[in-house]
Amino acid sequence: MGILLAILYIFLGIGVIFNCLGSIGLLRFPDVYTRLHASTKATTFGSIFTSFAVIIYSFSRWNVSGDSKFVVLALHAIVALICLIITNPTGAHAIARAAHRSGVMPKQAVIDQLKEAKLE
């Protein structure tokens, strides 16, 4: 039980650190594209580790008590994790594409490879 608790705290720590880094990147970066990159990459990674911590906690509690509500908690965390992995990058891509199509240009970009696609 002690090793599972240590792994749980490590996963929670990693999740919290990456979610905080995503929040800092959201505040510090200069344009919409770098902010999207910071917020989606870091918070997706942080949320994955936080969900893993919930799954580890629920299975460890299920092994101790035998109560099925902890299995349901783990299944909910797995479904939420799958939805998060699919929707977070997809939403960021849609926001970045909409920003580019509306004319928002990156502040420090040297080459715009989507310029030809915008004309279509």
C-alpha positions in Angstrom: 0.0 0.0 0.0 2.9 2.4 0.7 4.3 2.1 -2.8 0.9 2.8 -4.4 0.5 5.8 -2.2 4.0 7.1 -3.2 3.1 6.6 -6.9 -0.2 8.3 -6.4 1.5 11.4 -4.9 4.1 11.4 -7.6 1.4 11.4 -10.3 -0.6 14.1 -8.5 2.6 16.2 -8.2 3.4 15.8 -11.9 -0.2 16.7 -12.8 -0.3 19.8 -10.6 3.1 21.0 -11.9 2.1 20.7 -15.5 -1.3 22.3 -15.0 0.4 25.2 -13.2 3.0 25.5 -16.1 0.1 25.6 -18.6 -1.5 28.4 -16.6 1.8 30.3 -16.5 2.3 29.8 -20.2 -1.2 31.1 -20.9 -0.4 34.3 -19.0 3.1 34.8 -20.3 3.2 34.0 -24.0 2.7 36.8 -26.5 0.1 35.5 -29.0 -2.8 33.2 -29.4 -0.8 30.4 -31.0 1.9 30.1 -28.4 -0.8 30.4 -25.6 -2.8 27.6 -27.2 0.3 25.5 -27.4 1.2 26.0 -23.7 -2.3 25.6 -22.4 -3.2 22.5 -24.4 0.1 20.5 -24.3 0.8 21.2 -20.6 -2.7 20.8 -19.3 -3.4 17.7 -21.3 -0.3 16.1 -19.9 -1.1 17.3 -16.4 -4.7 16.1 -16.6 -3.5 12.7 -17.8 -1.3 12.2 -14.8 -4.1 13.5 -12.5 -6.5 11.0 -14.0 -3.9 8.2 -13.5 -3.7 9.2 -9.9 -7.5 8.9 -9.5 -7.4 5.5 -11.2 -4.6 4.3 -8.9 -6.4 5.6 -5.9 -9.7 3.9 -6.9 -8.2 0.5 -7.6 -6.1 0.6 -4.4 -9.3 1.4 -2.4 -11.2 -1.3 -4.2 -8.5 -3.9 -3.3 -8.8 -2.9 0.4 -12.6 -2.5 0.7 -14.0 -4.6 -2.1 -16.6 -1.9 -2.7 -17.7 -1.6 -6.4 -18.1 2.2 -6.2 -14.3 2.5 -6.6 -14.4 0.5 -9.8 -17.1 2.9 -11.1 -14.8 5.8 -10.1 -12.0 4.3 -12.1 -14.2 3.7 -15.1 -15.4 7.3 -15.0 -11.8 8.5 -14.8 -10.8 6.4 -17.8 -13.8 7.7 -19.9 -12.9 11.3 -18.9 -9.3 10.7 -19.8 -10.2 9.4 -23.3 -12.5 12.3 -23.9 -9.8 14.7 -22.7 -7.2 13.2 -25.0 -9.5 13.5 -28.0 -11.1 16.9 -27.4 -8.3 19.0 -26.1 -6.0 18.9 -29.1 -8.9 19.0 -31.5 -10.3 22.1 -29.9 -6.9 23.8 -29.9 -6.5 23.0 -33.6 -9.9 24.5 -34.3 -9.2 27.6 -32.4 -5.8 28.1 -34.0 -7.3 27.5 -37.5 -10.1 30.0 -36.8 -7.6 32.6 -35.5 -5.4 32.2 -38.6 -8.4 32.4 -41.0 -9.6 35.6 -39.2 -6.3 37.2 -39.9 -4.5 36.9 -36.5 -0.9 36.4 -37.4 1.8 35.1 -35.0 4.0 37.8 -33.6 7.4 36.2 -34.3 6.7 33.9 -37.3 9.1 33.9 -40.1 7.3 31.6 -42.6 3.6 31.3 -43.0 3.0 27.9 -44.6 -0.8 28.2 -44.3 -0.9 31.4 -46.5 -1.7 29.4 -49.6 -4.4 27.3 -47.8 -6.1 30.5 -46.6 -6.7 31.6 -50.2 -8.8 28.5 -51.0 
